[in-house]
Amino acid sequence: MNETDFRKRTGNNISYYRKANGLTQSALGEKLNYSDKAVSKWERGESVPDVYVLYKMSELFGCTLNDIIGQSGKEISDEK
C-alpha cells in the first residue's frame, strides 16, 4: 500500500467512526483540540493526524488503532 492509499483508507475510517458515533467534524475536532477543517482534511485523505491523535480517536470511538488505520470489514465488502 502506498501513502496515498493509506491516507485515503484512514480518512474513510475516521469518517465512518465519526458518523457512527454521531459526531460532526466540528464536534470531533473540539474533542481532539483541532479545527473542523483539520478533520475535513483527514477525512479527504489530504493529511493524516499524528499517532497520538489517532490513539485518542480510538479511545473516543471505542475501537482499536488498527480499526482506524487498517482495512475494515465494511471496506472489504464495498470493494467486491
N, CA, C and O atoms as a CHARMM CRD file, in Angstrom:
* protein
*
  320
    1    1 MET  N      0.84800  -1.16900   0.00000 PROA 1      0.00000
    2    1 MET  CA     0.00000   0.00000   0.00000 PROA 1      0.00000
    3    1 MET  C      0.89800   1.23700   0.00000 PROA 1      0.00000
    4    1 MET  O      1.87900   1.31000   0.74000 PROA 1      0.00000
    5    2 ASN  N      0.54500   2.19700  -0.83700 PROA 2      0.00000
    6    2 ASN  CA     1.33300   3.42900  -0.86600 PROA 2      0.00000
    7    2 ASN  C      0.73300   4.47200   0.08000 PROA 2      0.00000
    8    2 ASN  O     -0.32600   4.25100   0.66800 PROA 2      0.00000
    9    3 GLU  N      1.41400   5.59800   0.22100 PROA 3      0.00000
   10    3 GLU  CA     0.99300   6.61700   1.18000 PROA 3      0.00000
   11    3 GLU  C     -0.38200   7.19300   0.84700 PROA 3      0.00000
   12    3 GLU  O     -1.18600   7.42900   1.74800 PROA 3      0.00000
   13    4 THR  N     -0.65400   7.41800  -0.41700 PROA 4      0.00000
   14    4 THR  CA    -1.95300   7.95600  -0.81500 PROA 4      0.00000
   15    4 THR  C     -3.08100   7.01400  -0.42800 PROA 4      0.00000
   16    4 THR  O     -4.10900   7.45100   0.09000 PROA 4      0.00000
   17    5 ASP  N     -2.89200   5.72400  -0.67600 PROA 5      0.00000
   18    5 ASP  CA    -3.90500   4.73600  -0.29800 PROA 5      0.00000
   19    5 ASP  C     -4.08600   4.68800   1.21700 PROA 5      0.00000
   20    5 ASP  O     -5.20700   4.57300   1.71300 PROA 5      0.00000
   21    6 PHE  N     -2.98200   4.77700   1.94400 PROA 6      0.00000
   22    6 PHE  CA    -3.04900   4.78000   3.40600 PROA 6      0.00000
   23    6 PHE  C     -3.84900   5.97300   3.91400 PROA 6      0.00000
   24    6 PHE  O     -4.72000   5.82000   4.77100 PROA 6      0.00000
   25    7 ARG  N     -3.55400   7.16200   3.38700 PROA 7      0.00000
   26    7 ARG  CA    -4.27700   8.36600   3.81800 PROA 7      0.00000
   27    7 ARG  C     -5.76000   8.26100   3.48900 PROA 7      0.00000
   28    7 ARG  O     -6.60500   8.63300   4.30300 PROA 7      0.00000
   29    8 LYS  N     -6.08200   7.75400   2.29400 PROA 8      0.00000
   30    8 LYS  CA    -7.48400   7.62100   1.89100 PROA 8      0.00000
   31    8 LYS  C     -8.22000   6.62700   2.79400 PROA 8      0.00000
   32    8 LYS  O     -9.32700   6.90200   3.25700 PROA 8      0.00000
   33    9 ARG  N     -7.60600   5.48700   3.03800 PROA 9      0.00000
   34    9 ARG  CA    -8.22300   4.46300   3.88900 PROA 9      0.00000
   35    9 ARG  C     -8.42500   4.98900   5.30400 PROA 9      0.00000
   36    9 ARG  O     -9.49500   4.81600   5.88800 PROA 9      0.00000
   37   10 THR  N     -7.39900   5.63000   5.85400 PROA 10     0.00000
   38   10 THR  CA    -7.50700   6.17700   7.20200 PROA 10     0.00000
   39   10 THR  C     -8.58900   7.24700   7.26000 PROA 10     0.00000
   40   10 THR  O     -9.37100   7.28600   8.21000 PROA 10     0.00000
   41   11 GLY  N     -8.64100   8.10100   6.26800 PROA 11     0.00000
   42   11 GLY  CA    -9.67000   9.14300   6.21000 PROA 11     0.00000
   43   11 GLY  C    -11.07200   8.56500   6.14200 PROA 11     0.00000
   44   11 GLY  O    -11.98100   9.05300   6.81400 PROA 11     0.00000
   45   12 ASN  N    -11.25500   7.52800   5.33500 PROA 12     0.00000
   46   12 ASN  CA   -12.55900   6.87100   5.24100 PROA 12     0.00000
   47   12 ASN  C    -12.96200   6.27100   6.58200 PROA 12     0.00000
   48   12 ASN  O    -14.12300   6.35400   6.98400 PROA 12     0.00000
   49   13 ASN  N    -12.00100   5.67000   7.27000 PROA 13     0.00000
   50   13 ASN  CA   -12.28600   5.06400   8.57200 PROA 13     0.00000
   51   13 ASN  C    -12.60800   6.12100   9.62200 PROA 13     0.00000
   52   13 ASN  O    -13.50800   5.92600  10.43900 PROA 13     0.00000
   53   14 ILE  N    -11.88500   7.23300   9.61200 PROA 14     0.00000
   54   14 ILE  CA   -12.18500   8.31200  10.55600 PROA 14     0.00000
   55   14 ILE  C    -13.61000   8.80600  10.31800 PROA 14     0.00000
   56   14 ILE  O    -14.37700   8.99200  11.26300 PROA 14     0.00000
   57   15 SER  N    -13.95300   9.01500   9.06300 PROA 15     0.00000
   58   15 SER  CA   -15.29900   9.47300   8.72300 PROA 15     0.00000
   59   15 SER  C    -16.35500   8.46600   9.18100 PROA 15     0.00000
   60   15 SER  O    -17.37200   8.84700   9.76000 PROA 15     0.00000
   61   16 TYR  N    -16.11000   7.19300   8.92100 PROA 16     0.00000
   62   16 TYR  CA   -17.05500   6.14500   9.31100 PROA 16     0.00000
   63   16 TYR  C    -17.28200   6.13300  10.82600 PROA 16     0.00000
   64   16 TYR  O    -18.42600   6.14000  11.28200 PROA 16     0.00000
   65   17 TYR  N    -16.20300   6.11500  11.59900 PROA 17     0.00000
   66   17 TYR  CA   -16.33200   6.05200  13.05700 PROA 17     0.00000
   67   17 TYR  C    -16.90600   7.34600  13.63500 PROA 17     0.00000
   68   17 TYR  O    -17.65200   7.31100  14.61400 PROA 17     0.00000
   69   18 ARG  N    -16.56300   8.48100  13.03400 PROA 18     0.00000
   70   18 ARG  CA   -17.12500   9.75500  13.49800 PROA 18     0.00000
   71   18 ARG  C    -18.64500   9.73900  13.34000 PROA 18     0.00000
   72   18 ARG  O    -19.37900  10.07900  14.26800 PROA 18     0.00000
   73   19 LYS  N    -19.10600   9.34400  12.15900 PROA 19     0.00000
   74   19 LYS  CA   -20.54700   9.30500  11.90300 PROA 19     0.00000
   75   19 LYS  C    -21.23400   8.24400  12.75100 PROA 19     0.00000
   76   19 LYS  O    -22.33500   8.46900  13.25400 PROA 19     0.00000
   77   20 ALA  N    -20.59700   7.09500  12.91300 PROA 20     0.00000
   78   20 ALA  CA   -21.17100   6.01700  13.72600 PROA 20     0.00000
   79   20 ALA  C    -21.33900   6.44900  15.18400 PROA 20     0.00000
   80   20 ALA  O    -22.19100   5.92200  15.89900 PROA 20     0.00000
   81   21 ASN  N    -20.52000   7.41400  15.61800 PROA 21     0.00000
   82   21 ASN  CA   -20.60100   7.92200  16.98000 PROA 21     0.00000
   83   21 ASN  C    -21.41600   9.21100  17.06800 PROA 21     0.00000
   84   21 ASN  O    -21.43500   9.86700  18.10900 PROA 21     0.00000
   85   22 GLY  N    -22.08600   9.57100  15.97600 PROA 22     0.00000
   86   22 GLY  CA   -22.97800  10.72300  15.97500 PROA 22     0.00000
   87   22 GLY  C    -22.29600  12.06200  16.14700 PROA 22     0.00000
   88   22 GLY  O    -22.87000  12.98900  16.71900 PROA 22     0.00000
   89   23 LEU  N    -21.05900  12.16900  15.64900 PROA 23     0.00000
   90   23 LEU  CA   -20.30500  13.41200  15.79500 PROA 23     0.00000
   91   23 LEU  C    -20.20100  14.15100  14.46900 PROA 23     0.00000
   92   23 LEU  O    -20.08700  13.53400  13.41000 PROA 23     0.00000
   93   24 THR  N    -20.24100  15.46600  14.53600 PROA 24     0.00000
   94   24 THR  CA   -19.92700  16.28300  13.37100 PROA 24     0.00000
   95   24 THR  C    -18.40800  16.43600  13.30600 PROA 24     0.00000
   96   24 THR  O    -17.70000  16.10100  14.25600 PROA 24     0.00000
   97   25 GLN  N    -17.92000  16.93900  12.18500 PROA 25     0.00000
   98   25 GLN  CA   -16.48000  17.20600  12.09600 PROA 25     0.00000
   99   25 GLN  C    -16.06600  18.22600  13.15500 PROA 25     0.00000
  100   25 GLN  O    -14.99700  18.11500  13.75500 PROA 25     0.00000
  101   26 SER  N    -16.90800  19.19800  13.37000 PROA 26     0.00000
  102   26 SER  CA   -16.62000  20.22400  14.37400 PROA 26     0.00000
  103   26 SER  C    -16.56000  19.63000  15.78200 PROA 26     0.00000
  104   26 SER  O    -15.67000  19.96200  16.56500 PROA 26     0.00000
  105   27 ALA  N    -17.52100  18.74200  16.09800 PROA 27     0.00000
  106   27 ALA  CA   -17.54800  18.13300  17.43400 PROA 27     0.00000
  107   27 ALA  C    -16.33100  17.24600  17.65900 PROA 27     0.00000
  108   27 ALA  O    -15.75000  17.25300  18.74400 PROA 27     0.00000
  109   28 LEU  N    -15.93900  16.48100  16.64000 PROA 28     0.00000
  110   28 LEU  CA   -14.74300  15.64200  16.77700 PROA 28     0.00000
  111   28 LEU  C    -13.51200  16.51600  16.95600 PROA 28     0.00000
  112   28 LEU  O    -12.67700  16.25600  17.82200 PROA 28     0.00000
  113   29 GLY  N    -13.40300  17.54800  16.13600 PROA 29     0.00000
  114   29 GLY  CA   -12.27400  18.45700  16.25900 PROA 29     0.00000
  115   29 GLY  C    -12.18100  19.07200  17.63800 PROA 29     0.00000
  116   29 GLY  O    -11.09200  19.19500  18.19900 PROA 29     0.00000
  117   30 GLU  N    -13.32700  19.46000  18.18800 PROA 30     0.00000
  118   30 GLU  CA   -13.34900  20.05900  19.51800 PROA 30     0.00000
  119   30 GLU  C    -12.85100  19.07800  20.58100 PROA 30     0.00000
  120   30 GLU  O    -12.10300  19.46200  21.48100 PROA 30     0.00000
  121   31 LYS  N    -13.26400  17.82000  20.47900 PROA 31     0.00000
  122   31 LYS  CA   -12.83500  16.80900  21.45000 PROA 31     0.00000
  123   31 LYS  C    -11.33100  16.54800  21.37600 PROA 31     0.00000
  124   31 LYS  O    -10.71100  16.16200  22.36700 PROA 31     0.00000
  125   32 LEU  N    -10.74500  16.76000  20.18800 PROA 32     0.00000
  126   32 LEU  CA    -9.32300  16.48800  19.98000 PROA 32     0.00000
  127   32 LEU  C     -8.46600  17.76000  19.97900 PROA 32     0.00000
  128   32 LEU  O     -7.25000  17.69700  19.79700 PROA 32     0.00000
  129   33 ASN  N     -9.11300  18.91300  20.18400 PROA 33     0.00000
  130   33 ASN  CA    -8.43100  20.21400  20.13700 PROA 33     0.00000
  131   33 ASN  C     -7.86500  20.51900  18.75700 PROA 33     0.00000
  132   33 ASN  O     -6.75500  21.03400  18.62300 PROA 33     0.00000
  133   34 TYR  N     -8.65000  20.19000  17.73200 PROA 34     0.00000
  134   34 TYR  CA    -8.31800  20.51400  16.34200 PROA 34     0.00000
  135   34 TYR  C     -9.52100  21.19600  15.71600 PROA 34     0.00000
  136   34 TYR  O    -10.62900  21.12000  16.24700 PROA 34     0.00000
  137   35 SER  N     -9.30800  21.85800  14.59900 PROA 35     0.00000
  138   35 SER  CA   -10.41300  22.52600  13.91300 PROA 35     0.00000
  139   35 SER  C    -11.19500  21.52600  13.06400 PROA 35     0.00000
  140   35 SER  O    -10.71100  20.43800  12.75100 PROA 35     0.00000
  141   36 ASP  N    -12.41100  21.92000  12.70200 PROA 36     0.00000
  142   36 ASP  CA   -13.19800  21.09600  11.79300 PROA 36     0.00000
  143   36 ASP  C    -12.51400  20.99400  10.43200 PROA 36     0.00000
  144   36 ASP  O    -12.69200  20.01000   9.71500 PROA 36     0.00000
  145   37 LYS  N    -11.74000  22.00600  10.08300 PROA 37     0.00000
  146   37 LYS  CA   -11.00700  21.97900   8.80500 PROA 37     0.00000
  147   37 LYS  C     -9.93300  20.89400   8.81100 PROA 37     0.00000
  148   37 LYS  O     -9.70100  20.24600   7.79000 PROA 37     0.00000
  149   38 ALA  N     -9.28000  20.69500   9.95200 PROA 38     0.00000
  150   38 ALA  CA    -8.28200  19.63200  10.07700 PROA 38     0.00000
  151   38 ALA  C     -8.95500  18.27300   9.92700 PROA 38     0.00000
  152   38 ALA  O     -8.45300  17.39800   9.22200 PROA 38     0.00000
  153   39 VAL  N    -10.09600  18.10100  10.59500 PROA 39     0.00000
  154   39 VAL  CA   -10.83600  16.83100  10.49500 PROA 39     0.00000
  155   39 VAL  C    -11.24600  16.59200   9.04600 PROA 39     0.00000
  156   39 VAL  O    -11.14200  15.47000   8.55000 PROA 39     0.00000
  157   40 SER  N    -11.70400  17.62100   8.37400 PROA 40     0.00000
  158   40 SER  CA   -12.09500  17.50200   6.96500 PROA 40     0.00000
  159   40 SER  C    -10.91500  17.05900   6.10300 PROA 40     0.00000
  160   40 SER  O    -11.07500  16.20700   5.22900 PROA 40     0.00000
  161   41 LYS  N     -9.74100  17.62400   6.33800 PROA 41     0.00000
  162   41 LYS  CA    -8.54200  17.23300   5.57900 PROA 41     0.00000
  163   41 LYS  C     -8.17500  15.77600   5.84000 PROA 41     0.00000
  164   41 LYS  O     -7.77300  15.06400   4.92000 PROA 41     0.00000
  165   42 TRP  N     -8.31000  15.32800   7.09200 PROA 42     0.00000
  166   42 TRP  CA    -8.03200  13.92800   7.42000 PROA 42     0.00000
  167   42 TRP  C     -8.98700  13.03100   6.65500 PROA 42     0.00000
  168   42 TRP  O     -8.57200  12.04300   6.04900 PROA 42     0.00000
  169   43 GLU  N    -10.26700  13.37500   6.68400 PROA 43     0.00000
  170   43 GLU  CA   -11.28000  12.52700   6.05200 PROA 43     0.00000
  171   43 GLU  C    -11.15100  12.50300   4.53100 PROA 43     0.00000
  172   43 GLU  O    -11.50000  11.50700   3.89700 PROA 43     0.00000
  173   44 ARG  N    -10.65900  13.57200   3.94900 PROA 44     0.00000
  174   44 ARG  CA   -10.44300  13.60800   2.48900 PROA 44     0.00000
  175   44 ARG  C     -9.11400  12.96400   2.09000 PROA 44     0.00000
  176   44 ARG  O     -8.83100  12.81200   0.90200 PROA 44     0.00000
  177   45 GLY  N     -8.30800  12.58900   3.06800 PROA 45     0.00000
  178   45 GLY  CA    -7.02800  11.96200   2.78100 PROA 45     0.00000
  179   45 GLY  C     -5.94100  12.93400   2.38600 PROA 45     0.00000
  180   45 GLY  O     -4.92200  12.52900   1.82500 PROA 45     0.00000
  181   46 GLU  N     -6.14000  14.21200   2.66900 PROA 46     0.00000
  182   46 GLU  CA    -5.12600  15.21400   2.35000 PROA 46     0.00000
  183   46 GLU  C     -4.00200  15.21500   3.37800 PROA 46     0.00000
  184   46 GLU  O     -2.87700  15.61800   3.08100 PROA 46     0.00000
  185   47 SER  N     -4.31200  14.76700   4.57300 PROA 47     0.00000
  186   47 SER  CA    -3.30000  14.64500   5.62300 PROA 47     0.00000
  187   47 SER  C     -3.76500  13.57100   6.59300 PROA 47     0.00000
  188   47 SER  O     -4.90400  13.10800   6.53100 PROA 47     0.00000
  189   48 VAL  N     -2.86600  13.18300   7.48900 PROA 48     0.00000
  190   48 VAL  CA    -3.17200  12.15900   8.49200 PROA 48     0.00000
  191   48 VAL  C     -2.75300  12.72300   9.84800 PROA 48     0.00000
  192   48 VAL  O     -1.67000  13.29400   9.97400 PROA 48     0.00000
  193   49 PRO  N     -3.60400  12.56600  10.86100 PROA 49     0.00000
  194   49 PRO  CA    -3.20100  13.04300  12.18000 PROA 49     0.00000
  195   49 PRO  C     -2.03000  12.23000  12.71800 PROA 49     0.00000
  196   49 PRO  O     -1.79500  11.10300  12.28300 PROA 49     0.00000
  197   50 ASP  N     -1.30200  12.80400  13.66200 PROA 50     0.00000
  198   50 ASP  CA    -0.17700  12.05600  14.22800 PROA 50     0.00000
  199   50 ASP  C     -0.69500  10.87600  15.04900 PROA 50     0.00000
  200   50 ASP  O     -1.88500  10.78800  15.35100 PROA 50     0.00000
  201   51 VAL  N      0.19900   9.98900  15.39500 PROA 51     0.00000
  202   51 VAL  CA    -0.18000   8.72400  16.02200 PROA 51     0.00000
  203   51 VAL  C     -0.87900   8.93000  17.36000 PROA 51     0.00000
  204   51 VAL  O     -1.77000   8.15400  17.70700 PROA 51     0.00000
  205   52 TYR  N     -0.50200   9.94700  18.11300 PROA 52     0.00000
  206   52 TYR  CA    -1.17100  10.19200  19.39500 PROA 52     0.00000
  207   52 TYR  C     -2.63200  10.58300  19.18200 PROA 52     0.00000
  208   52 TYR  O     -3.50500  10.14300  19.93000 PROA 52     0.00000
  209   53 VAL  N     -2.90200  11.40100  18.17300 PROA 53     0.00000
  210   53 VAL  CA    -4.28200  11.80200  17.88000 PROA 53     0.00000
  211   53 VAL  C     -5.07200  10.59300  17.38700 PROA 53     0.00000
  212   53 VAL  O     -6.23900  10.43400  17.74800 PROA 53     0.00000
  213   54 LEU  N     -4.46200   9.74400  16.57600 PROA 54     0.00000
  214   54 LEU  CA    -5.13300   8.51800  16.14000 PROA 54     0.00000
  215   54 LEU  C     -5.46100   7.63800  17.34500 PROA 54     0.00000
  216   54 LEU  O     -6.53800   7.04400  17.41000 PROA 54     0.00000
  217   55 TYR  N     -4.53800   7.55500  18.29000 PROA 55     0.00000
  218   55 TYR  CA    -4.76200   6.78800  19.51400 PROA 55     0.00000
  219   55 TYR  C     -5.93000   7.36800  20.31400 PROA 55     0.00000
  220   55 TYR  O     -6.78700   6.62400  20.79000 PROA 55     0.00000
  221   56 LYS  N     -5.96400   8.70200  20.46300 PROA 56     0.00000
  222   56 LYS  CA    -7.05500   9.35300  21.18800 PROA 56     0.00000
  223   56 LYS  C     -8.39300   9.09100  20.48600 PROA 56     0.00000
  224   56 LYS  O     -9.41300   8.90400  21.15000 PROA 56     0.00000
  225   57 MET  N     -8.39400   9.07600  19.15500 PROA 57     0.00000
  226   57 MET  CA    -9.61400   8.75000  18.41400 PROA 57     0.00000
  227   57 MET  C    -10.07100   7.33100  18.71600 PROA 57     0.00000
  228   57 MET  O    -11.26200   7.08500  18.90600 PROA 57     0.00000
  229   58 SER  N     -9.13000   6.40100  18.76000 PROA 58     0.00000
  230   58 SER  CA    -9.50500   5.01400  19.03900 PROA 58     0.00000
  231   58 SER  C    -10.14200   4.89600  20.41700 PROA 58     0.00000
  232   58 SER  O    -11.09400   4.13500  20.59500 PROA 58     0.00000
  233   59 GLU  N     -9.63100   5.63700  21.39100 PROA 59     0.00000
  234   59 GLU  CA   -10.24000   5.64500  22.72100 PROA 59     0.00000
  235   59 GLU  C    -11.64400   6.24900  22.67200 PROA 59     0.00000
  236   59 GLU  O    -12.58000   5.70800  23.26100 PROA 59     0.00000
  237   60 LEU  N    -11.78100   7.36000  21.97400 PROA 60     0.00000
  238   60 LEU  CA   -13.05400   8.05200  21.85900 PROA 60     0.00000
  239   60 LEU  C    -14.11000   7.18700  21.16000 PROA 60     0.00000
  240   60 LEU  O    -15.26800   7.15000  21.57600 PROA 60     0.00000
  241   61 PHE  N    -13.69600   6.49200  20.09700 PROA 61     0.00000
  242   61 PHE  CA   -14.62600   5.68700  19.30700 PROA 61     0.00000
  243   61 PHE  C    -14.83100   4.28600  19.87700 PROA 61     0.00000
  244   61 PHE  O    -15.72800   3.56800  19.43700 PROA 61     0.00000
  245   62 GLY  N    -14.01300   3.88900  20.84900 PROA 62     0.00000
  246   62 GLY  CA   -14.13100   2.55000  21.41500 PROA 62     0.00000
  247   62 GLY  C    -13.71300   1.46800  20.44200 PROA 62     0.00000
  248   62 GLY  O    -14.32900   0.40600  20.36900 PROA 62     0.00000
  249   63 CYS  N    -12.65200   1.75100  19.69300 PROA 63     0.00000
  250   63 CYS  CA   -12.13600   0.78200  18.73000 PROA 63     0.00000
  251   63 CYS  C    -10.61300   0.72000  18.87200 PROA 63     0.00000
  252   63 CYS  O    -10.03600   1.42600  19.69900 PROA 63     0.00000
  253   64 THR  N     -9.98100  -0.10400  18.08700 PROA 64     0.00000
  254   64 THR  CA    -8.52400  -0.19900  18.13700 PROA 64     0.00000
  255   64 THR  C     -7.90200   0.78800  17.15400 PROA 64     0.00000
  256   64 THR  O     -8.56100   1.27600  16.23600 PROA 64     0.00000
  257   65 LEU  N     -6.64600   1.06400  17.36300 PROA 65     0.00000
  258   65 LEU  CA    -5.90800   1.90000  16.42600 PROA 65     0.00000
  259   65 LEU  C     -5.90900   1.25400  15.04800 PROA 65     0.00000
  260   65 LEU  O     -6.01600   1.94500  14.03500 PROA 65     0.00000
  261   66 ASN  N     -5.78900  -0.06500  15.00700 PROA 66     0.00000
  262   66 ASN  CA    -5.80800  -0.76500  13.73500 PROA 66     0.00000
  263   66 ASN  C     -7.15200  -0.61100  13.01700 PROA 66     0.00000
  264   66 ASN  O     -7.19600  -0.59900  11.78700 PROA 66     0.00000
  265   67 ASP  N     -8.25000  -0.49500  13.77600 PROA 67     0.00000
  266   67 ASP  CA    -9.55000  -0.26200  13.15800 PROA 67     0.00000
  267   67 ASP  C     -9.55600   1.06000  12.39200 PROA 67     0.00000
  268   67 ASP  O    -10.22700   1.18200  11.36700 PROA 67     0.00000
  269   68 ILE  N     -8.82200   2.03200  12.88100 PROA 68     0.00000
  270   68 ILE  CA    -8.79100   3.34500  12.24300 PROA 68     0.00000
  271   68 ILE  C     -7.84900   3.36800  11.04400 PROA 68     0.00000
  272   68 ILE  O     -8.15900   3.98600  10.02600 PROA 68     0.00000
  273   69 ILE  N     -6.70700   2.70300  11.15400 PROA 69     0.00000
  274   69 ILE  CA    -5.73200   2.78000  10.05400 PROA 69     0.00000
  275   69 ILE  C     -5.77200   1.56500   9.13300 PROA 69     0.00000
  276   69 ILE  O     -5.18300   1.59300   8.05200 PROA 69     0.00000
  277   70 GLY  N     -6.45400   0.50500   9.54100 PROA 70     0.00000
  278   70 GLY  CA    -6.47500  -0.71700   8.75000 PROA 70     0.00000
  279   70 GLY  C     -7.69100  -0.82000   7.86800 PROA 70     0.00000
  280   70 GLY  O     -8.55400   0.05700   7.84800 PROA 70     0.00000
  281   71 GLN  N     -7.73400  -1.90800   7.14300 PROA 71     0.00000
  282   71 GLN  CA    -8.86200  -2.17200   6.26600 PROA 71     0.00000
  283   71 GLN  C     -9.96200  -2.83500   7.07200 PROA 71     0.00000
  284   71 GLN  O     -9.77900  -3.92300   7.61700 PROA 71     0.00000
  285   72 SER  N    -11.10000  -2.17500   7.14300 PROA 72     0.00000
  286   72 SER  CA   -12.22200  -2.69500   7.91400 PROA 72     0.00000
  287   72 SER  C    -13.03000  -3.68400   7.08100 PROA 72     0.00000
  288   72 SER  O    -12.90600  -3.71700   5.85600 PROA 72     0.00000
  289   73 GLY  N    -13.84400  -4.47700   7.73600 PROA 73     0.00000
  290   73 GLY  CA   -14.72800  -5.39500   7.04800 PROA 73     0.00000
  291   73 GLY  C    -15.68500  -4.68300   6.11500 PROA 73     0.00000
  292   73 GLY  O    -16.03800  -5.21000   5.05900 PROA 73     0.00000
  293   74 LYS  N    -16.11200  -3.47300   6.50300 PROA 74     0.00000
  294   74 LYS  CA   -17.00300  -2.68500   5.66700 PROA 74     0.00000
  295   74 LYS  C    -16.33900  -2.34200   4.34000 PROA 74     0.00000
  296   74 LYS  O    -16.95600  -2.47200   3.28300 PROA 74     0.00000
  297   75 GLU  N    -15.07300  -1.90000   4.39200 PROA 75     0.00000
  298   75 GLU  CA   -14.35600  -1.57700   3.16200 PROA 75     0.00000
  299   75 GLU  C    -14.17700  -2.79300   2.28400 PROA 75     0.00000
  300   75 GLU  O    -14.31200  -2.70100   1.06400 PROA 75     0.00000
  301   76 ILE  N    -13.87500  -3.93700   2.88800 PROA 76     0.00000
  302   76 ILE  CA   -13.67400  -5.16000   2.11400 PROA 76     0.00000
  303   76 ILE  C    -14.95100  -5.50400   1.33900 PROA 76     0.00000
  304   76 ILE  O    -14.88600  -5.85500   0.16100 PROA 76     0.00000
  305   77 SER  N    -16.10800  -5.40400   1.99900 PROA 77     0.00000
  306   77 SER  CA   -17.35200  -5.73400   1.32200 PROA 77     0.00000
  307   77 SER  C    -17.69200  -4.70400   0.26100 PROA 77     0.00000
  308   77 SER  O    -18.32200  -5.04800  -0.73900 PROA 77     0.00000
  309   78 ASP  N    -17.28900  -3.43100   0.44900 PROA 78     0.00000
  310   78 ASP  CA   -17.54700  -2.39800  -0.53500 PROA 78     0.00000
  311   78 ASP  C    -16.69800  -2.56900  -1.79000 PROA 78     0.00000
  312   78 ASP  O    -17.09800  -2.13600  -2.87100 PROA 78     0.00000
  313   79 GLU  N    -15.52400  -3.20000  -1.65800 PROA 79     0.00000
  314   79 GLU  CA   -14.61400  -3.35300  -2.79200 PROA 79     0.00000
  315   79 GLU  C    -15.04000  -4.46600  -3.73300 PROA 79     0.00000
  316   79 GLU  O    -14.61500  -4.47600  -4.88900 PROA 79     0.00000
  317   80 LYS  N    -15.85700  -5.39600  -3.28500 PROA 80     0.00000
  318   80 LYS  CA   -16.24700  -6.53700  -4.12300 PROA 80     0.00000
  319   80 LYS  C    -17.32500  -6.19100  -5.09700 PROA 80     0.00000
  320   80 LYS  O    -17.75800  -7.04700  -5.86900 PROA 80     0.00000
